[in-house]
Amino acid sequence: MTERLYFDDAYLREWTARVVARGERDGRPVVALDRSAFYPEAGGQPGDQG
């Protein structure tokens, strides 16, 4: 499971993470990280992209 860094620091801009999975979605490359500061889309609020 991904450690959700945004709960501890919503303004975090740099962190170290490992790629735990990679693939494609809609023809675009995607990765899954063991730690992330990207906030997911929820409750009608747009998620982070990057």
mmCIF file as gemmi writes it, N, C-alpha and C atoms, coordinates in Angstrom:
data_model
loop_
_atom_site.group_PDB
_atom_site.id
_atom_site.type_symbol
_atom_site.label_atom_id
_atom_site.label_alt_id
_atom_site.label_comp_id
_atom_site.label_asym_id
_atom_site.label_entity_id
_atom_site.label_seq_id
_atom_site.pdbx_PDB_ins_code
_atom_site.Cartn_x
_atom_site.Cartn_y
_atom_site.Cartn_z
_atom_site.occupancy
_atom_site.B_iso_or_equiv
_atom_site.pdbx_formal_charge
_atom_site.auth_seq_id
_atom_site.auth_asym_id
_atom_site.pdbx_PDB_model_num
ATOM 1 N N . MET Axp A 1 ? 0.837 -1.183 0 1 0 ? 1 A 1
ATOM 2 C CA . MET Axp A 1 ? 0 0 0 1 0 ? 1 A 1
ATOM 3 C C . MET Axp A 1 ? 0.885 1.25 0 1 0 ? 1 A 1
ATOM 4 N N . THR Axp A 2 ? 0.457 2.251 -0.716 1 0 ? 2 A 1
ATOM 5 C CA . THR Axp A 2 ? 1.209 3.497 -0.83 1 0 ? 2 A 1
ATOM 6 C C . THR Axp A 2 ? 1.097 4.327 0.447 1 0 ? 2 A 1
ATOM 7 N N . GLU Axp A 3 ? 2.224 4.776 0.949 1 0 ? 3 A 1
ATOM 8 C CA . GLU Axp A 3 ? 2.245 5.683 2.101 1 0 ? 3 A 1
ATOM 9 C C . GLU Axp A 3 ? 1.803 7.059 1.609 1 0 ? 3 A 1
ATOM 10 N N . ARG Axp A 4 ? 0.781 7.631 2.212 1 0 ? 4 A 1
ATOM 11 C CA . ARG Axp A 4 ? 0.197 8.9 1.772 1 0 ? 4 A 1
ATOM 12 C C . ARG Axp A 4 ? 0.825 10.062 2.529 1 0 ? 4 A 1
ATOM 13 N N . LEU Axp A 5 ? 1.812 10.673 1.929 1 0 ? 5 A 1
ATOM 14 C CA . LEU Axp A 5 ? 2.58 11.737 2.575 1 0 ? 5 A 1
ATOM 15 C C . LEU Axp A 5 ? 1.787 13.035 2.725 1 0 ? 5 A 1
ATOM 16 N N . TYR Axp A 6 ? 0.761 13.243 1.912 1 0 ? 6 A 1
ATOM 17 C CA . TYR Axp A 6 ? -0.013 14.487 1.958 1 0 ? 6 A 1
ATOM 18 C C . TYR Axp A 6 ? -0.78 14.651 3.265 1 0 ? 6 A 1
ATOM 19 N N . PHE Axp A 7 ? -1.006 13.571 4.009 1 0 ? 7 A 1
ATOM 20 C CA . PHE Axp A 7 ? -1.669 13.697 5.312 1 0 ? 7 A 1
ATOM 21 C C . PHE Axp A 7 ? -0.777 14.419 6.323 1 0 ? 7 A 1
ATOM 22 N N . ASP Axp A 8 ? 0.528 14.229 6.22 1 0 ? 8 A 1
ATOM 23 C CA . ASP Axp A 8 ? 1.472 14.853 7.151 1 0 ? 8 A 1
ATOM 24 C C . ASP Axp A 8 ? 1.902 16.249 6.719 1 0 ? 8 A 1
ATOM 25 N N . ASP Axp A 9 ? 1.978 16.485 5.404 1 0 ? 9 A 1
ATOM 26 C CA . ASP Axp A 9 ? 2.445 17.785 4.9 1 0 ? 9 A 1
ATOM 27 C C . ASP Axp A 9 ? 1.805 18.053 3.543 1 0 ? 9 A 1
ATOM 28 N N . ALA Axp A 10 ? 0.749 18.847 3.518 1 0 ? 10 A 1
ATOM 29 C CA . ALA Axp A 10 ? 0.02 19.137 2.279 1 0 ? 10 A 1
ATOM 30 C C . ALA Axp A 10 ? 0.836 19.972 1.3 1 0 ? 10 A 1
ATOM 31 N N . TYR Axp A 11 ? 1.938 20.554 1.744 1 0 ? 11 A 1
ATOM 32 C CA . TYR Axp A 11 ? 2.758 21.418 0.885 1 0 ? 11 A 1
ATOM 33 C C . TYR Axp A 11 ? 4.071 20.758 0.47 1 0 ? 11 A 1
ATOM 34 N N . LEU Axp A 12 ? 4.215 19.469 0.729 1 0 ? 12 A 1
ATOM 35 C CA . LEU Axp A 12 ? 5.431 18.735 0.385 1 0 ? 12 A 1
ATOM 36 C C . LEU Axp A 12 ? 5.672 18.796 -1.122 1 0 ? 12 A 1
ATOM 37 N N . ARG Axp A 13 ? 6.89 19.164 -1.517 1 0 ? 13 A 1
ATOM 38 C CA . ARG Axp A 13 ? 7.211 19.3 -2.942 1 0 ? 13 A 1
ATOM 39 C C . ARG Axp A 13 ? 8.267 18.316 -3.424 1 0 ? 13 A 1
ATOM 40 N N . GLU Axp A 14 ? 9.044 17.752 -2.52 1 0 ? 14 A 1
ATOM 41 C CA . GLU Axp A 14 ? 10.07 16.773 -2.891 1 0 ? 14 A 1
ATOM 42 C C . GLU Axp A 14 ? 10.067 15.632 -1.889 1 0 ? 14 A 1
ATOM 43 N N . TRP Axp A 15 ? 10.259 14.406 -2.388 1 0 ? 15 A 1
ATOM 44 C CA . TRP Axp A 15 ? 10.347 13.24 -1.528 1 0 ? 15 A 1
ATOM 45 C C . TRP Axp A 15 ? 11.007 12.111 -2.314 1 0 ? 15 A 1
ATOM 46 N N . THR Axp A 16 ? 11.415 11.095 -1.61 1 0 ? 16 A 1
ATOM 47 C CA . THR Axp A 16 ? 12.025 9.923 -2.223 1 0 ? 16 A 1
ATOM 48 C C . THR Axp A 16 ? 11.016 8.788 -2.199 1 0 ? 16 A 1
ATOM 49 N N . ALA Axp A 17 ? 10.91 8.071 -3.326 1 0 ? 17 A 1
ATOM 50 C CA . ALA Axp A 17 ? 9.97 6.955 -3.418 1 0 ? 17 A 1
ATOM 51 C C . ALA Axp A 17 ? 10.539 5.892 -4.349 1 0 ? 17 A 1
ATOM 52 N N . ARG Axp A 18 ? 9.998 4.691 -4.23 1 0 ? 18 A 1
ATOM 53 C CA . ARG Axp A 18 ? 10.363 3.583 -5.121 1 0 ? 18 A 1
ATOM 54 C C . ARG Axp A 18 ? 9.193 3.269 -6.039 1 0 ? 18 A 1
ATOM 55 N N . VAL Axp A 19 ? 9.49 2.942 -7.283 1 0 ? 19 A 1
ATOM 56 C CA . VAL Axp A 19 ? 8.468 2.489 -8.224 1 0 ? 19 A 1
ATOM 57 C C . VAL Axp A 19 ? 8.168 1.027 -7.897 1 0 ? 19 A 1
ATOM 58 N N . VAL Axp A 20 ? 6.902 0.724 -7.595 1 0 ? 20 A 1
ATOM 59 C CA . VAL Axp A 20 ? 6.525 -0.647 -7.247 1 0 ? 20 A 1
ATOM 60 C C . VAL Axp A 20 ? 5.748 -1.333 -8.369 1 0 ? 20 A 1
ATOM 61 N N . ALA Axp A 21 ? 5.264 -0.556 -9.345 1 0 ? 21 A 1
ATOM 62 C CA . ALA Axp A 21 ? 4.566 -1.118 -10.508 1 0 ? 21 A 1
ATOM 63 C C . ALA Axp A 21 ? 4.596 -0.09 -11.629 1 0 ? 21 A 1
ATOM 64 N N . ARG Axp A 22 ? 4.526 -0.59 -12.852 1 0 ? 22 A 1
ATOM 65 C CA . ARG Axp A 22 ? 4.468 0.305 -14.007 1 0 ? 22 A 1
ATOM 66 C C . ARG Axp A 22 ? 3.594 -0.336 -15.068 1 0 ? 22 A 1
ATOM 67 N N . GLY Axp A 23 ? 3.034 0.501 -15.934 1 0 ? 23 A 1
ATOM 68 C CA . GLY Axp A 23 ? 2.159 -0.011 -16.978 1 0 ? 23 A 1
ATOM 69 C C . GLY Axp A 23 ? 1.645 1.123 -17.84 1 0 ? 23 A 1
ATOM 70 N N . GLU Axp A 24 ? 0.488 0.883 -18.485 1 0 ? 24 A 1
ATOM 71 C CA . GLU Axp A 24 ? -0.149 1.887 -19.332 1 0 ? 24 A 1
ATOM 72 C C . GLU Axp A 24 ? -1.617 2.002 -18.975 1 0 ? 24 A 1
ATOM 73 N N . ARG Axp A 25 ? -2.146 3.213 -19.11 1 0 ? 25 A 1
ATOM 74 C CA . ARG Axp A 25 ? -3.574 3.466 -18.95 1 0 ? 25 A 1
ATOM 75 C C . ARG Axp A 25 ? -3.976 4.412 -20.066 1 0 ? 25 A 1
ATOM 76 N N . ASP Axp A 26 ? -4.933 4.014 -20.865 1 0 ? 26 A 1
ATOM 77 C CA . ASP Axp A 26 ? -5.38 4.815 -22.012 1 0 ? 26 A 1
ATOM 78 C C . ASP Axp A 26 ? -4.208 5.176 -22.921 1 0 ? 26 A 1
ATOM 79 N N . GLY Axp A 27 ? -3.267 4.248 -23.086 1 0 ? 27 A 1
ATOM 80 C CA . GLY Axp A 27 ? -2.127 4.467 -23.96 1 0 ? 27 A 1
ATOM 81 C C . GLY Axp A 27 ? -1.05 5.371 -23.393 1 0 ? 27 A 1
ATOM 82 N N . ARG Axp A 28 ? -1.158 5.723 -22.123 1 0 ? 28 A 1
ATOM 83 C CA . ARG Axp A 28 ? -0.169 6.598 -21.482 1 0 ? 28 A 1
ATOM 84 C C . ARG Axp A 28 ? 0.539 5.837 -20.371 1 0 ? 28 A 1
ATOM 85 N N . PRO Axp A 29 ? 1.838 6.094 -20.184 1 0 ? 29 A 1
ATOM 86 C CA . PRO Axp A 29 ? 2.568 5.383 -19.131 1 0 ? 29 A 1
ATOM 87 C C . PRO Axp A 29 ? 2.119 5.819 -17.732 1 0 ? 29 A 1
ATOM 88 N N . VAL Axp A 30 ? 2.049 4.859 -16.808 1 0 ? 30 A 1
ATOM 89 C CA . VAL Axp A 30 ? 1.716 5.14 -15.408 1 0 ? 30 A 1
ATOM 90 C C . VAL Axp A 30 ? 2.665 4.355 -14.507 1 0 ? 30 A 1
ATOM 91 N N . VAL Axp A 31 ? 2.883 4.864 -13.307 1 0 ? 31 A 1
ATOM 92 C CA . VAL Axp A 31 ? 3.682 4.163 -12.302 1 0 ? 31 A 1
ATOM 93 C C . VAL Axp A 31 ? 2.951 4.201 -10.969 1 0 ? 31 A 1
ATOM 94 N N . ALA Axp A 32 ? 3.209 3.214 -10.131 1 0 ? 32 A 1
ATOM 95 C CA . ALA Axp A 32 ? 2.726 3.195 -8.752 1 0 ? 32 A 1
ATOM 96 C C . ALA Axp A 32 ? 3.949 3.339 -7.855 1 0 ? 32 A 1
ATOM 97 N N . LEU Axp A 33 ? 3.857 4.231 -6.879 1 0 ? 33 A 1
ATOM 98 C CA . LEU Axp A 33 ? 4.966 4.506 -5.968 1 0 ? 33 A 1
ATOM 99 C C . LEU Axp A 33 ? 4.669 3.952 -4.582 1 0 ? 33 A 1
ATOM 100 N N . ASP Axp A 34 ? 5.729 3.668 -3.82 1 0 ? 34 A 1
ATOM 101 C CA . ASP Axp A 34 ? 5.524 3.202 -2.445 1 0 ? 34 A 1
ATOM 102 C C . ASP Axp A 34 ? 5.174 4.349 -1.499 1 0 ? 34 A 1
ATOM 103 N N . ARG Axp A 35 ? 5.487 5.597 -1.897 1 0 ? 35 A 1
ATOM 104 C CA . ARG Axp A 35 ? 5.167 6.797 -1.106 1 0 ? 35 A 1
ATOM 105 C C . ARG Axp A 35 ? 4.736 7.882 -2.085 1 0 ? 35 A 1
ATOM 106 N N . SER Axp A 36 ? 3.697 8.642 -1.756 1 0 ? 36 A 1
ATOM 107 C CA . SER Axp A 36 ? 3.245 9.679 -2.676 1 0 ? 36 A 1
ATOM 108 C C . SER Axp A 36 ? 2.698 10.896 -1.935 1 0 ? 36 A 1
ATOM 109 N N . ALA Axp A 37 ? 2.972 12.077 -2.493 1 0 ? 37 A 1
ATOM 110 C CA . ALA Axp A 37 ? 2.405 13.322 -1.977 1 0 ? 37 A 1
ATOM 111 C C . ALA Axp A 37 ? 1.308 13.833 -2.912 1 0 ? 37 A 1
ATOM 112 N N . PHE Axp A 38 ? 1.019 13.091 -3.996 1 0 ? 38 A 1
ATOM 113 C CA . PHE Axp A 38 ? -0.052 13.477 -4.913 1 0 ? 38 A 1
ATOM 114 C C . PHE Axp A 38 ? -1.399 13.14 -4.284 1 0 ? 38 A 1
ATOM 115 N N . TYR Axp A 39 ? -2.275 14.132 -4.19 1 0 ? 39 A 1
ATOM 116 C CA . TYR Axp A 39 ? -3.586 13.926 -3.583 1 0 ? 39 A 1
ATOM 117 C C . TYR Axp A 39 ? -4.549 13.367 -4.63 1 0 ? 39 A 1
ATOM 118 N N . PRO Axp A 40 ? -5.282 12.293 -4.324 1 0 ? 40 A 1
ATOM 119 C CA . PRO Axp A 40 ? -6.184 11.69 -5.306 1 0 ? 40 A 1
ATOM 120 C C . PRO Axp A 40 ? -7.472 12.494 -5.469 1 0 ? 40 A 1
ATOM 121 N N . GLU Axp A 41 ? -8.136 12.301 -6.591 1 0 ? 41 A 1
ATOM 122 C CA . GLU Axp A 41 ? -9.437 12.924 -6.826 1 0 ? 41 A 1
ATOM 123 C C . GLU Axp A 41 ? -10.456 12.275 -5.897 1 0 ? 41 A 1
ATOM 124 N N . ALA Axp A 42 ? -11.275 13.104 -5.228 1 0 ? 42 A 1
ATOM 125 C CA . ALA Axp A 42 ? -12.285 12.573 -4.311 1 0 ? 42 A 1
ATOM 126 C C . ALA Axp A 42 ? -13.33 13.636 -4.015 1 0 ? 42 A 1
ATOM 127 N N . GLY Axp A 43 ? -14.564 13.215 -3.858 1 0 ? 43 A 1
ATOM 128 C CA . GLY Axp A 43 ? -15.636 14.12 -3.465 1 0 ? 43 A 1
ATOM 129 C C . GLY Axp A 43 ? -15.86 15.277 -4.421 1 0 ? 43 A 1
ATOM 130 N N . GLY Axp A 44 ? -15.575 15.072 -5.708 1 0 ? 44 A 1
ATOM 131 C CA . GLY Axp A 44 ? -15.753 16.127 -6.696 1 0 ? 44 A 1
ATOM 132 C C . GLY Axp A 44 ? -14.593 17.098 -6.78 1 0 ? 44 A 1
ATOM 133 N N . GLN Axp A 45 ? -13.626 16.961 -5.889 1 0 ? 45 A 1
ATOM 134 C CA . GLN Axp A 45 ? -12.447 17.832 -5.91 1 0 ? 45 A 1
ATOM 135 C C . GLN Axp A 45 ? -11.396 17.202 -6.815 1 0 ? 45 A 1
ATOM 136 N N . PRO Axp A 46 ? -10.82 17.981 -7.757 1 0 ? 46 A 1
ATOM 137 C CA . PRO Axp A 46 ? -9.825 17.397 -8.663 1 0 ? 46 A 1
ATOM 138 C C . PRO Axp A 46 ? -8.57 16.966 -7.923 1 0 ? 46 A 1
ATOM 139 N N . GLY Axp A 47 ? -7.972 15.886 -8.398 1 0 ? 47 A 1
ATOM 140 C CA . GLY Axp A 47 ? -6.735 15.383 -7.809 1 0 ? 47 A 1
ATOM 141 C C . GLY Axp A 47 ? -5.518 16.058 -8.406 1 0 ? 47 A 1
ATOM 142 N N . ASP Axp A 48 ? -4.365 15.819 -7.788 1 0 ? 48 A 1
ATOM 143 C CA . ASP Axp A 48 ? -3.096 16.347 -8.296 1 0 ? 48 A 1
ATOM 144 C C . ASP Axp A 48 ? -2.668 15.567 -9.528 1 0 ? 48 A 1
ATOM 145 N N . GLN Axp A 49 ? -1.925 16.226 -10.402 1 0 ? 49 A 1
ATOM 146 C CA . GLN Axp A 49 ? -1.346 15.583 -11.577 1 0 ? 49 A 1
ATOM 147 C C . GLN Axp A 49 ? 0.118 15.941 -11.643 1 0 ? 49 A 1
ATOM 148 N N . GLY Axp A 50 ? 0.888 15.072 -12.24 1 0 ? 50 A 1
ATOM 149 C CA . GLY Axp A 50 ? 2.299 15.407 -12.373 1 0 ? 50 A 1
ATOM 150 C C . GLY Axp A 50 ? 3.117 14.257 -12.869 1 0 ? 50 A 1
